[in-house]
């Protein structure tokens, strides 16, 4: 059975740009960047909601590989694909770059991937995964919760949260995000980087406390650092990512 994915696309031609959001968010976090692609990107772009997020169906269980396998069928076969993924989406992009899922990735950018996980981090994620979806009496409260989980508080106004991120049942509102996705856990970054069959460029906001540049350097990477920006650099300053897209398009 194929899981339904909410996918938005635009543009035409190659290379195809695949934009993957982070845990708890939806593909709408890329809207600021997408608005600029018409004059900047020469090919098509594709923005899915990851399974268990937004308008996409949940999975029975979550893993980096499982998310990559669920996204892969939405990507046109035999097309050169450049992936830009944020946080969890960056790890999924690295998995796609392995070639194991039939996607012809030519370059992958990982923005703000959390690569250092403490036992406390993992225990907290497991506990959150076991909780039922919270319910609220108003859309505003559910939107606030969505923004908190996605790390977007202060960057996106509650009234700007897309309808696909929320669900109303009777007189109660909830984020549509499947809490079980918290159980995806820490990515095996050394393994993902070793398996990648395409060039990888890692990046982070200078002020990113979840995936700071120093953690990427400890992996042996020479990350692109976005000055003055935090974990959601693509939301804070979409223009800052345009030269990064050029680098991914031209890297060999």
C-alpha positions in Angstrom: 0.0 0.0 0.0 1.4 3.4 -1.0 1.2 6.2 1.6 -0.4 9.3 0.4 1.9 12.3 0.3 1.0 16.0 0.0 3.4 17.3 -2.7 3.6 20.7 -4.2 5.7 21.4 -7.3 6.5 24.1 -9.8 9.0 25.1 -12.5 10.1 22.8 -15.3 13.2 21.1 -16.5 16.4 19.8 -14.9 17.8 19.6 -12.3 14.9 18.8 -10.0 15.2 20.5 -6.6 13.7 18.5 -3.7 13.1 20.4 -0.5 12.6 18.4 2.7 11.4 19.9 5.9 12.4 19.1 9.5 10.6 17.2 12.3 7.2 18.6 13.2 7.0 21.1 10.3 5.4 20.9 6.9 6.7 21.7 3.4 5.2 25.2 3.8 8.4 26.3 5.7 10.1 26.5 2.3 7.5 29.0 0.9 9.9 32.0 1.3 12.6 30.2 -0.7 10.1 28.8 -3.3 8.9 32.4 -4.0 12.4 33.2 -5.1 13.1 30.1 -7.2 11.4 31.4 -10.4 14.3 33.8 -11.0 17.0 31.6 -9.5 16.4 28.0 -10.1 16.6 26.6 -13.7 14.6 23.5 -13.2 11.6 22.0 -11.5 11.1 22.0 -7.7 9.3 19.6 -5.5 8.2 20.1 -1.9 6.6 17.1 0.0 5.2 16.9 3.5 7.1 14.0 5.1 4.9 11.1 6.3 3.1 11.9 9.5 3.3 15.6 8.8 0.9 18.0 7.2 -1.2 16.5 4.4 0.8 13.2 4.3 -0.3 9.9 5.8 1.5 8.6 8.9 3.7 5.5 8.9 3.4 2.5 11.1 6.9 3.1 12.4 9.5 5.8 11.7 13.1 5.6 10.6 15.3 7.6 8.3 15.3 4.9 5.7 11.5 4.5 6.1 11.0 8.1 5.4 13.3 8.1 2.4 11.4 5.0 1.0 8.1 6.8 1.4 9.3 10.0 -0.3 11.1 8.3 -3.2 8.0 7.3 -5.3 7.0 10.9 -5.5 10.3 11.8 -7.3 10.3 11.3 -11.1 12.5 8.4 -12.1 15.8 9.0 -14.0 15.8 12.7 -13.3 18.9 14.4 -11.8 17.8 15.5 -8.3 19.4 18.0 -6.0 18.2 17.6 -2.4 18.1 20.4 0.2 16.9 19.1 3.5 16.5 20.8 6.9 17.2 18.9 10.1 15.4 15.6 9.8 14.9 16.3 6.2 18.6 16.6 5.7 19.1 13.1 7.1 16.4 11.8 4.8 18.2 13.5 1.9 21.4 11.8 2.8 19.6 8.5 2.8 18.2 9.2 -0.7 21.8 10.0 -1.9 22.8 6.4 -1.1 21.1 5.3 -4.3 19.2 2.6 -2.4 15.8 4.1 -3.1 16.1 4.6 -6.9 16.6 8.3 -6.8 19.3 9.9 -9.0 20.7 12.4 -6.5 23.5 14.5 -7.9 24.1 16.6 -4.8 22.6 16.9 -1.3 22.7 19.8 1.1 22.0 19.1 4.8 21.0 22.3 6.7 20.8 22.3 10.5 21.0 18.5 11.0 21.2 17.6 14.7 24.2 15.3 14.9 24.9 15.1 18.6 22.3 13.4 20.7 22.6 12.8 24.5 20.8 10.0 26.3 18.5 12.6 27.7 17.6 13.8 24.2 16.8 10.3 23.1 14.8 9.5 26.3 12.8 12.7 25.8 12.0 11.8 22.2 10.9 8.3 23.2 8.6 9.8 25.8 7.1 12.3 23.4 6.5 9.5 20.8 4.3 7.6 23.3 2.0 10.5 24.1 -1.3 10.9 22.3 -1.9 13.9 20.1 -2.8 16.9 22.2 -6.2 18.5 21.9 -7.1 22.2 22.3 -10.3 24.1 22.4 -9.2 26.6 19.8 -7.3 26.7 16.5 -4.9 29.3 17.9 -3.8 27.0 20.7 -3.2 24.1 18.3 -1.3 26.4 16.0 0.9 27.5 18.9 1.6 23.8 19.7 2.5 23.1 16.0 4.9 26.1 16.0 6.6 24.9 19.2 7.1 21.4 17.9 8.5 22.7 14.6 10.8 25.2 16.3 9.1 28.1 14.6 7.9 30.1 17.5 8.7 33.8 16.8 9.3 33.0 13.1 5.8 32.2 11.9 2.6 33.8 13.3 -0.1 31.3 14.6 -2.5 32.6 12.0 0.0 31.7 9.2 0.0 28.1 10.2 -1.4 26.2 7.2 -4.6 24.3 7.4 -2.8 21.1 6.5 -0.9 21.3 9.8 -4.0 21.2 11.9 -7.1 19.0 12.3 -10.4 19.7 13.9 -12.5 16.9 15.4 -15.8 17.9 16.8 -15.0 21.0 18.8 -11.3 20.2 19.5 -8.2 21.1 17.5 -4.9 19.2 17.3 -1.7 19.5 15.3 -1.9 16.8 12.5 1.7 15.8 13.2 2.0 12.2 14.3 3.8 12.2 17.7 5.2 8.7 16.9 7.6 10.4 14.5 9.6 11.5 17.5 10.8 8.0 17.7 12.9 8.4 14.5 15.8 9.1 16.8 19.4 10.1 16.0 20.6 9.7 12.5 23.7 7.6 11.9 25.7 10.4 10.4 29.0 8.6 9.7 27.0 5.8 8.1 24.9 8.1 6.0 27.9 10.2 4.9 29.8 7.1 4.0 26.9 5.7 2.0 26.2 8.8 0.0 27.0 8.4 -3.7 26.7 12.2 -4.4 28.6 15.2 -3.1 27.3 16.3 0.3 27.5 19.9 1.6 26.5 20.4 5.3 25.4 23.8 6.6 24.2 25.4 9.7 23.1 28.8 11.1 25.8 30.5 13.1 23.4 30.6 16.0 21.9 27.2 15.6 21.9 25.5 19.1 20.5 22.2 17.9 23.0 21.6 15.1 25.8 24.1 15.6 28.6 24.4 13.0 31.2 22.9 15.5 29.3 19.7 15.7 29.5 19.4 11.9 33.2 20.2 12.0 33.6 17.3 14.5 32.4 15.0 11.7 35.2 16.2 9.5 32.9 18.5 7.5 33.7 22.0 6.4 30.2 23.4 6.8 28.6 26.5 5.2 27.8 28.8 8.0 25.0 31.3 7.7 26.0 34.4 9.7 23.6 35.5 12.4 21.0 32.8 11.7 19.6 30.0 13.8 18.2 26.5 13.3 15.6 27.6 10.8 17.8 29.7 8.5 15.6 28.9 5.5 12.7 30.6 7.3 14.6 33.4 8.9 16.3 34.6 5.7 15.4 32.6 2.5 17.6 34.9 0.4 20.7 33.6 2.3 20.1 30.2 0.9 20.2 31.2 -2.8 24.0 31.1 -3.1 23.9 27.8 -1.3 21.6 26.4 -4.0 24.0 27.6 -6.6 26.8 25.7 -4.9 24.8 22.5 -4.8 23.9 22.9 -8.5 27.5 23.4 -9.5 29.3 21.0 -7.1 30.9 18.0 -8.7 
